[in-house]
Amino acid sequence: MDDLRQKLESQGLKDVVYMVVNHQGAQAQYLHTMLAQRLSENITLYKQDEQQPDVWQTLSGEKDDFFIYDRCGRLTHHISLPYSIIGQGHVEGAIKDTYCKRICGDCTREV
């Protein structure tokens, strides 16, 4: 995922926030430290609290889904397997569309 982040930054897509949400299950929580070590420091790893509502359930998502939000916090894309495999270009295209096009209409936060 960091390769994609670096590629998009080199193309001028700055100030994009990347976050991984770890699953709430026991095995995922057990492996959280290993996942944190594998991720770039430029990608936030969110550890779900077992006492809080499950993020994936709240968003109607599954493991390996991507949720792309615009700078105003509006969901622009929800990408699920098999389309969420990074090398296929769907995630990259969704990030570029969200960053470069006004897919939600006029934005009051134009850069």
Backbone as CSV, one residue per row, in Angstrom:
resi,resn,N_x,N_y,N_z,CA_x,CA_y,CA_z,C_x,C_y,C_z
1,MET,0.820,-1.191,0.000,0.000,0.000,0.000,0.864,1.255,0.000
2,ASP,2.024,1.163,0.644,2.889,2.332,0.659,3.445,2.629,-0.728
3,ASP,3.608,1.593,-1.552,4.057,1.831,-2.928,3.040,2.698,-3.672
4,LEU,1.760,2.404,-3.471,0.715,3.205,-4.097,0.749,4.629,-3.563
5,ARG,0.904,4.778,-2.262,0.970,6.109,-1.650,2.114,6.917,-2.259
6,GLN,3.286,6.295,-2.378,4.447,6.985,-2.936,4.215,7.346,-4.404
7,LYS,3.627,6.432,-5.153,3.347,6.692,-6.573,2.418,7.899,-6.721
8,LEU,1.356,7.917,-5.926,0.399,9.018,-6.034,1.011,10.336,-5.569
9,GLU,1.825,10.296,-4.531,2.507,11.524,-4.091,3.427,12.052,-5.173
10,SER,4.126,11.150,-5.862,5.041,11.587,-6.926,4.280,12.194,-8.093
11,GLN,2.982,11.882,-8.199,2.137,12.444,-9.249,1.419,13.707,-8.778
12,GLY,1.749,14.160,-7.564,1.203,15.415,-7.076,0.023,15.293,-6.129
13,LEU,-0.395,14.093,-5.785,-1.515,13.911,-4.868,-0.989,13.986,-3.440
14,LYS,-0.963,15.191,-2.906,-0.432,15.449,-1.564,-1.571,15.525,-0.557
15,ASP,-1.226,15.420,0.701,-2.183,15.544,1.806,-3.308,14.516,1.756
16,VAL,-3.006,13.325,1.257,-3.950,12.215,1.289,-3.643,11.411,2.549
17,VAL,-4.668,11.082,3.319,-4.487,10.312,4.542,-4.815,8.855,4.251
18,TYR,-3.896,7.970,4.605,-4.075,6.539,4.407,-4.195,5.888,5.779
19,MET,-5.195,5.016,5.915,-5.418,4.362,7.196,-5.819,2.908,6.970
20,VAL,-5.275,2.034,7.785,-5.659,0.630,7.801,-6.432,0.398,9.087
21,VAL,-7.594,-0.238,8.977,-8.388,-0.571,10.152,-8.258,-2.066,10.376
22,ASN,-7.628,-2.435,11.477,-7.453,-3.837,11.804,-8.779,-4.438,12.241
23,HIS,-8.955,-5.699,11.931,-10.168,-6.411,12.316,-10.273,-6.480,13.837
24,GLN,-11.469,-6.601,14.333,-11.709,-6.597,15.769,-11.508,-7.976,16.407
25,GLY,-11.422,-9.021,15.595,-11.304,-10.381,16.102,-10.018,-10.632,16.868
26,ALA,-10.028,-11.691,17.660,-8.898,-12.016,18.538,-7.607,-12.253,17.756
27,GLN,-7.670,-12.989,16.654,-6.458,-13.273,15.884,-5.871,-11.989,15.297
28,ALA,-6.718,-11.134,14.764,-6.240,-9.870,14.201,-5.604,-9.006,15.286
29,GLN,-6.189,-8.993,16.449,-5.633,-8.207,17.552,-4.292,-8.785,18.003
30,TYR,-4.190,-10.098,17.991,-2.940,-10.768,18.345,-1.826,-10.401,17.361
31,LEU,-2.173,-10.278,16.087,-1.190,-9.974,15.042,-1.018,-8.480,14.788
32,HIS,-1.666,-7.650,15.586,-1.648,-6.198,15.382,-0.222,-5.632,15.370
33,THR,0.603,-6.052,16.293,1.973,-5.544,16.370,2.756,-5.886,15.110
34,MET,2.581,-7.112,14.618,3.278,-7.517,13.396,2.806,-6.670,12.212
35,LEU,1.517,-6.425,12.131,0.985,-5.585,11.055,1.541,-4.167,11.153
36,ALA,1.608,-3.652,12.360,2.146,-2.298,12.567,3.592,-2.204,12.091
37,GLN,4.364,-3.248,12.301,5.766,-3.253,11.876,5.895,-3.316,10.367
38,ARG,4.929,-3.916,9.701,4.984,-4.064,8.244,4.507,-2.819,7.514
39,LEU,3.742,-1.974,8.187,3.217,-0.772,7.543,4.219,0.380,7.616
40,SER,4.169,1.219,6.625,4.964,2.436,6.611,4.496,3.363,7.726
41,GLU,5.384,4.202,8.193,5.004,5.198,9.199,4.043,6.235,8.623
42,ASN,3.889,6.248,7.305,2.986,7.188,6.640,1.556,6.661,6.528
43,ILE,1.341,5.448,7.028,0.016,4.841,6.987,-0.411,4.543,8.422
44,THR,-1.532,5.110,8.826,-2.033,4.934,10.184,-2.684,3.565,10.325
45,LEU,-2.379,2.886,11.408,-3.022,1.613,11.723,-3.960,1.828,12.896
46,TYR,-5.237,1.612,12.662,-6.246,1.809,13.688,-6.556,0.476,14.345
47,LYS,-6.380,0.419,15.637,-6.685,-0.792,16.404,-8.060,-0.616,17.040
48,GLN,-8.981,-1.477,16.664,-10.329,-1.386,17.204,-10.372,-1.853,18.652
49,ASP,-11.102,-1.135,19.440,-11.341,-1.511,20.826,-12.489,-2.523,20.840
50,GLU,-12.296,-3.617,21.538,-13.321,-4.662,21.582,-14.631,-4.164,22.180
51,GLN,-14.581,-3.118,22.970,-15.777,-2.585,23.630,-16.555,-1.615,22.743
52,GLN,-15.990,-1.225,21.627,-16.626,-0.281,20.714,-17.321,-1.039,19.579
53,PRO,-18.273,-0.410,18.920,-18.896,-1.044,17.750,-17.830,-1.338,16.681
54,ASP,-17.982,-2.448,15.996,-17.039,-2.853,14.956,-17.121,-1.907,13.767
55,VAL,-15.984,-1.335,13.391,-15.927,-0.373,12.281,-16.433,-1.001,10.991
56,TRP,-15.990,-2.223,10.700,-16.386,-2.870,9.448,-17.889,-3.090,9.394
57,GLN,-18.483,-3.490,10.509,-19.926,-3.706,10.554,-20.666,-2.369,10.403
58,THR,-20.182,-1.343,11.071,-20.799,-0.015,10.992,-20.809,0.508,9.560
59,LEU,-19.723,0.247,8.817,-19.592,0.740,7.442,-20.135,-0.240,6.397
60,SER,-20.686,-1.365,6.848,-21.151,-2.426,5.942,-20.016,-2.892,5.045
61,GLY,-18.868,-3.064,5.648,-17.691,-3.480,4.904,-17.174,-4.829,5.348
62,GLU,-16.165,-5.292,4.632,-15.513,-6.567,4.899,-14.005,-6.353,4.944
63,LYS,-13.317,-7.371,5.439,-11.854,-7.353,5.414,-11.407,-7.115,3.967
64,ASP,-10.380,-6.326,3.795,-9.788,-6.008,2.495,-10.591,-4.996,1.671
65,ASP,-11.661,-4.424,2.237,-12.387,-3.363,1.540,-11.625,-2.044,1.662
66,PHE,-11.832,-1.180,0.688,-11.295,0.173,0.721,-12.458,1.149,0.730
67,PHE,-12.386,2.130,1.619,-13.348,3.218,1.671,-12.586,4.489,1.342
68,ILE,-12.994,5.171,0.314,-12.326,6.393,-0.126,-13.253,7.565,0.201
69,TYR,-12.715,8.514,0.967,-13.480,9.699,1.364,-12.842,10.942,0.764
70,ASP,-13.674,11.934,0.463,-13.124,13.195,-0.027,-12.675,14.047,1.150
71,ARG,-12.134,15.210,0.846,-11.586,16.064,1.908,-12.654,16.618,2.838
72,CYS,-13.913,16.495,2.447,-15.012,16.936,3.312,-15.576,15.795,4.153
73,GLY,-15.002,14.612,3.991,-15.441,13.456,4.772,-16.598,12.686,4.156
74,ARG,-16.869,12.938,2.876,-17.955,12.222,2.197,-17.401,10.981,1.513
75,LEU,-18.093,9.869,1.685,-17.690,8.618,1.048,-17.875,8.748,-0.458
76,THR,-16.804,8.513,-1.202,-16.894,8.586,-2.662,-16.842,7.212,-3.310
77,HIS,-16.136,6.261,-2.675,-16.012,4.906,-3.222,-15.933,3.894,-2.081
78,HIS,-16.595,2.762,-2.287,-16.452,1.594,-1.409,-16.078,0.451,-2.341
79,ILE,-14.849,-0.021,-2.211,-14.315,-1.025,-3.130,-14.089,-2.328,-2.366
80,SER,-14.680,-3.406,-2.864,-14.575,-4.720,-2.231,-13.810,-5.683,-3.132
81,LEU,-13.385,-6.800,-2.537,-12.743,-7.856,-3.326,-13.692,-8.316,-4.424
82,PRO,-13.216,-8.630,-5.584,-11.817,-8.721,-6.007,-11.240,-7.399,-6.510
83,TYR,-12.053,-6.346,-6.518,-11.620,-5.061,-7.059,-10.678,-4.301,-6.131
84,SER,-10.596,-4.718,-4.869,-9.756,-4.002,-3.913,-8.294,-4.455,-3.937
85,ILE,-7.956,-5.370,-4.815,-6.552,-5.760,-4.965,-5.825,-4.581,-5.595
86,ILE,-4.836,-4.064,-4.888,-4.222,-2.783,-5.262,-3.673,-2.765,-6.684
87,GLY,-3.055,-3.815,-7.132,-2.428,-3.833,-8.450,-3.393,-3.743,-9.619
88,GLN,-4.682,-3.901,-9.376,-5.657,-3.875,-10.469,-6.035,-2.468,-10.914
89,GLY,-5.713,-1.464,-10.110,-5.945,-0.087,-10.516,-7.241,0.532,-10.035
90,HIS,-8.147,-0.245,-9.469,-9.432,0.306,-9.017,-9.246,1.255,-7.832
91,VAL,-8.402,0.868,-6.885,-8.163,1.707,-5.706,-7.452,2.985,-6.136
92,GLU,-6.424,2.846,-6.948,-5.691,4.012,-7.447,-6.625,4.958,-8.196
93,GLY,-7.457,4.402,-9.071,-8.388,5.228,-9.833,-9.379,5.958,-8.934
94,ALA,-9.856,5.276,-7.901,-10.812,5.893,-6.977,-10.173,7.035,-6.206
95,ILE,-8.925,6.844,-5.782,-8.224,7.915,-5.066,-7.998,9.103,-5.993
96,LYS,-7.575,8.836,-7.210,-7.344,9.917,-8.175,-8.637,10.658,-8.500
97,ASP,-9.717,9.914,-8.736,-11.004,10.554,-9.026,-11.440,11.449,-7.877
98,THR,-11.297,10.941,-6.664,-11.716,11.692,-5.487,-10.859,12.934,-5.307
99,TYR,-9.577,12.817,-5.574,-8.647,13.924,-5.389,-8.767,14.963,-6.504
100,CYS,-8.914,14.499,-7.728,-8.793,15.396,-8.881,-10.110,15.878,-9.471
101,LYS,-11.178,15.123,-9.287,-12.456,15.487,-9.890,-13.414,15.961,-8.805
102,ARG,-14.368,16.709,-9.203,-15.390,17.184,-8.258,-16.571,16.218,-8.296
103,ILE,-16.321,14.987,-7.880,-17.368,13.959,-7.996,-18.513,14.179,-7.016
104,CYS,-18.300,14.985,-5.997,-19.375,15.286,-5.044,-19.940,16.689,-5.267
105,GLY,-19.513,17.360,-6.333,-19.989,18.717,-6.600,-18.944,19.745,-6.209
106,ASP,-19.348,20.992,-6.163,-18.419,22.061,-5.805,-17.935,21.861,-4.384
107,CYS,-16.662,22.146,-4.192,-16.052,21.943,-2.887,-15.650,23.301,-2.291
108,THR,-16.015,23.500,-1.058,-15.650,24.745,-0.371,-14.234,24.687,0.163
109,ARG,-13.593,23.527,0.033,-12.234,23.340,0.556,-11.208,23.181,-0.561
110,GLU,-11.445,23.802,-1.672,-10.503,23.706,-2.796,-9.122,24.145,-2.353
111,VAL,-8.120,23.439,-2.831,-6.732,23.753,-2.480,-6.233,24.907,-3.312
